[in-house]
């Protein structure tokens, strides 16, 4: 199993092969069937969820939000649009699923976004499988099932080990961890960004990005 | 008071700080809202209750009020602004209540920290700064910050409280109680007019640092998102091909002043520095920069290896134009930029410098002042040597700078005689409540150099300077830019036809734009009073919600054939955020009420109809079209305005009946007590 993992790490530079993504899914299916450790269930009719409590491979995300920081004017609309949509009724950057880091004197602005990592440390850290892969809308984003989340924040810590600031945040009012879920395929930050800094990059083959392709940011 | 069901917008608490005793308390915002809305209305009410006329601006009893409105800290476009209010040292010769807006990123942070407003009174025994973090305030020692410039102070505080902290800070000018000291945040957003930096200095308060992790409640998030998207579509389009200055859509005009203004348009003027910024290999750059939640990003961020980095506003662009005359081959040079930035570092209101420098030049030309007397290199106005010396002398109150630190109008009055007469050109309002600089030529008339009756009336009535980029005047700008003219070349006759429908919508008459008679010989005052009443209502409402001066009210659309704007945007945002219905007509009543309250504040300080007047000069000179303001016309328009507002005609003070109508019994009582009714 470890050899398998290592092999996958070497993928990071090569463009992903469609057949490969297919193999992953098959692999998961196998895991599911063979070990019977994973569970497959449906939440309402919104999302279907696959879980892998044994830490097995996760399907690559098919979309991710990217930023061209050279264009950013630092208005923080993305943060506000995010929290207005995802935490309705509560406008606050502390609840935004992305963070703008700003150096006001030098004028260096940078949106820090969730990479929907190829091998997500947050997902692996979750003790209760609240972190899932969204497949119903086909984004394969790493999402949090807030009914399962116990607010232990291990995922936040796991992310912070690789990326700063941590892309996951803790919502103290509801005692849940929150995370970018690409707004089910229609990210509000991208929609509202007035300067076109943010864009949604899609790939049917899945994107090898974030951890482990990028070690830190 | 009626208990409301979870209104959004306001976070519910006002922080009260007494620097004398060090006591910090909090009060419910709902003691004042929704009646006074927030921002300017909230501040006016607190000033009415707590700052009587006997209190002088630099007294410990004077209060400095930082007031946000219901929209701050939400997705609502341009909701980064807030108001600084209190008794202003700059108003003169009698100090009186005024307000000063400031953009940037401070206001939302204050809301997230849990406070709608901060009211500061008293005087600390030693230099302190105020640290506000998540529902609590703390007074901390600032002995080691005292004397530092505005950038250094912020850098020090970022080291202590983290870089997410937003800071209001004063420079050397504020510490020395200059009447023209500003309060600065980040690299250039400043509350200048009013001289509240000096008030902070008098209180020994070096800075206010705030950081919050809370949230602002929003009643109808979906409505808010929808209205916000709608407003974005009106004002801006994404940049094309990664060029932030060009909209993606061909023919679309960034919708401010008819497309004459938009993304990154507060830019450097042509010259040495702009050329450097456009050369990618130079290491200098200029990029659009935004206030909080603003889709337009009108400001430009300028940086380079040997200049002070910062944001360019109109003050940075126009403060030291003398340098462009001094070295015409360089145009807008590094000297021009550094001069404006030096004013920021020292915490001096750049708008005042725009009056003081040309006034000094006039005085020197007329041989009223000499280099020996003043200690300034007056032969070299326009050079770095001159501005460096001038700003330092003002900030440190050295020699002649001590006089100039009192502001141009007070300095001129002290010199008296011809020097005072020369200053009247720059400080148009006569009477006891002047002290504010005129914006361009002829009261900032548009097109530049033209007399506009409504503007003269606005100037006469305001407790500060009138806004020249707002409401009625902004519509004139808009129409001119739409037909391809600009501030200097515009021909008024060509823009009138364009404005008919938009004027009808905004002021109730298609003819309101026509500020001179068809024969072109005399000014048309018919609509001045009605236009100014609506302008005051618009202006006070946007300062209460609080939204940006330049985007709101949205009266002129450059991208449609009839150019009709939409006056309901502000109230729609208000309703979406708070969940309280706000009818446009009803909102104008609130505007009138608050305008009456502000007038009562000035009246209590002694302002009467005689103070609503301009200097003789303005009635004597002809404008670019050969027309003149006429004293009798202005008086007639004033009478009409007072009538519309329900104020006493001979005195210009709100009547008892009007105050009752607006349910301000305490105001009627107070005016009676001071014998003003």
Interface residues (C-beta under 8 A of the other chain):
Chain A: X68 X70 X71 X73 X74 X75 X76 X77 X80 X81 X83 X84 X85 X87 X88 X89 X90 X91 X92 X93 X94 X95 X102 X103 X104 X105 X106 X107 X173 X188 X191 X192 X193 X194 X195 X196
Chain B: X8 X73 X74 X75 X105 X108 X112 X151 X154 X155 X163 X186 X187 X213 X214 X215 X216 X217 X218 X219 X221 X222 X224 X225 X228 X229 X232 X236 X238 X239 X242 X244 X248 X263 X287 X288 X289 X290 X291 X292 X293 X294 X295 X296 X297 X301 X303 X309 X310 X311
